[in-house]
């Protein structure tokens, strides 16, 4: 699902209140960390993740999360990145411009 600019802005606004639910640190994206990210995306749809590493590592981790989880990066600032993935069975967030049937 590709988000429109309006939907991305809306989600970016929702991320301000969120606290990081997962932290990626020295060991990187281990299977346990990926499982936690998958679980958080399934449950919340919109998650904030703390990425504790240098700039190159954070970029690599962000790209890997997008690729492996099928999530969309909403934005990243410093060591924090926010991701969105629609839960097809039980949508949690109502996006602007999307009818309730989608």
Buried (B, 14 or more C-beta within 10 A) or exposed (E): EEBEEEBBEBBBEBBEEBEBBBEBEEEBBEEEBBEBBBEBBBEBBBBBBBBEBEEEBBBBBBEBBBEEBEBBBBBBEEBBBBBBBBEEEEEEBEBEEBEEEE
